[in-house]
């Protein structure tokens, strides 16, 4: 496991995630197909060409999902109980086929659960393209394992 346990999160800490992903046309097409999102702005070259963007946009939910995905190794790989919420989602700039996305997470809040067994951690996640334009941001709250509880159960 490479993720952080509740005790290892520090409010105010910012983590620039190492993994990046270049989004292909087929990535966007498959995501739209799997989620049954047939928005022509994502799929129809002619339709999108006549919009203010001049070309197809990557599905914003894919961009958000990718930002979460690239954060997993440094944050929650093997140490998460559940994702609890995604709040304040914004897409300030469009994402196009061929853009490379990277993410940064800042821990904004943490507290133990009422039973003291686990912890809630909220992070502000930002996704950027290869030009360092902010393309997506949101707050993610997770239910995290506590290291001390895991170690006690191993004894």
C-alpha positions in Angstrom: 0.0 0.0 0.0 1.3 3.4 -0.9 -1.6 5.5 0.3 -1.7 7.6 3.5 -3.4 6.6 6.7 -5.5 9.2 8.5 -2.7 10.0 10.9 -0.3 10.8 7.9 -2.5 13.5 6.4 -1.5 17.0 7.4 -3.9 19.9 6.9 -2.4 22.4 4.6 -0.1 19.9 2.9 0.0 20.0 -0.9 0.9 17.0 -3.0 1.8 17.3 -6.7 1.0 13.9 -8.1 3.6 12.2 -10.2 1.4 10.4 -12.7 0.0 12.2 -15.7 -2.2 11.1 -18.6 -2.6 12.2 -22.1 -6.2 11.9 -23.1 -6.9 10.3 -26.5 -10.0 10.5 -28.6 -10.7 6.8 -27.8 -10.4 7.5 -24.1 -13.1 10.1 -24.4 -15.2 8.0 -26.7 -15.1 5.0 -24.4 -15.9 7.0 -21.3 -18.9 8.6 -23.1 -20.0 5.1 -24.2 -19.7 3.6 -20.8 -21.6 6.4 -19.1 -24.2 6.6 -21.9 -23.4 10.3 -22.4 -24.1 11.1 -26.0 -23.6 14.8 -25.8 -22.6 15.9 -29.4 -20.1 18.4 -28.0 -18.0 15.4 -26.9 -18.6 13.1 -29.9 -19.7 14.9 -33.0 -16.8 16.7 -34.8 -19.1 18.7 -37.1 -21.4 19.8 -34.3 -18.5 20.7 -32.0 -16.7 22.5 -34.9 -19.6 25.0 -35.0 -19.3 25.9 -31.3 -17.2 28.5 -29.6 -14.6 25.8 -28.9 -14.2 24.8 -32.6 -13.6 21.1 -31.7 -14.8 18.3 -29.5 -14.3 18.7 -25.7 -13.3 15.9 -23.4 -16.2 14.9 -21.1 -15.8 16.9 -17.9 -16.6 13.9 -15.7 -13.7 12.0 -17.3 -11.4 14.9 -16.5 -12.6 14.8 -12.9 -12.3 11.0 -12.7 -8.8 11.2 -14.1 -7.7 13.8 -11.5 -8.9 11.4 -8.8 -7.2 8.4 -10.5 -3.8 10.0 -10.8 -3.9 10.9 -7.1 -4.6 7.4 -5.8 -1.0 6.2 -5.4 0.1 9.1 -3.1 -3.2 9.5 -1.2 -5.5 6.5 -0.8 -4.1 3.4 -2.4 -5.1 0.6 0.1 -5.9 3.0 2.9 -9.4 4.2 2.0 -12.7 2.9 3.2 -14.8 4.9 0.9 -15.1 8.1 -1.2 -17.8 10.1 0.6 -18.3 13.2 -1.5 -17.2 15.4 -4.4 -18.2 19.0 -3.8 -17.7 22.4 -5.5 -16.8 20.9 -8.9 -15.8 23.5 -11.5 -14.4 23.2 -15.0 -12.8 26.6 -15.6 -11.2 25.7 -19.0 -11.9 23.1 -21.6 -10.0 19.9 -22.2 -9.3 18.6 -25.7 -8.1 15.3 -27.2 -4.3 15.2 -26.8 -4.2 17.3 -23.6 -2.0 15.9 -20.8 -3.6 16.1 -17.4 -1.8 16.3 -14.0 -3.2 16.9 -10.6 -2.4 18.5 -7.3 -4.2 17.8 -4.0 -4.2 20.0 -0.9 -5.5 18.6 2.4 -8.0 21.1 3.8 -9.6 19.3 6.7 -9.4 16.1 8.7 -11.2 14.7 11.7 -11.8 11.4 13.4 -15.1 9.7 13.1 -17.3 9.8 16.2 -16.3 6.3 17.2 -12.6 7.1 16.7 -12.2 4.1 14.4 -11.4 6.0 11.2 -11.0 9.5 9.9 -12.5 11.9 7.4 -10.1 13.7 5.2 -11.1 16.5 2.7 -8.8 17.5 -0.1 -9.0 20.2 -2.7 -8.0 18.7 -6.0 -6.9 20.7 -9.0 -6.3 19.3 -12.5 -4.1 21.1 -15.0 -3.3 20.6 -18.7 0.1 20.7 -20.3 0.0 24.5 -20.4 -0.6 24.7 -16.6 -4.2 25.9 -17.2 -6.5 24.9 -14.4 -9.1 22.7 -16.1 -11.0 21.1 -13.2 -11.1 21.6 -9.4 -13.2 20.1 -6.6 -13.3 19.0 -3.0 -13.0 15.3 -2.3 -13.9 13.8 1.1 -12.7 10.3 1.9 -13.2 7.9 4.9 -9.7 6.8 5.7 -8.2 3.9 7.7 -6.2 4.7 10.8 -2.8 3.1 10.9 -3.1 2.3 14.6 -6.4 0.4 14.1 -4.9 -1.6 11.2 -1.8 -2.5 13.3 -3.9 -3.5 16.2 -5.9 -5.9 14.0 -2.7 -7.5 12.8 -1.6 -8.5 16.3 
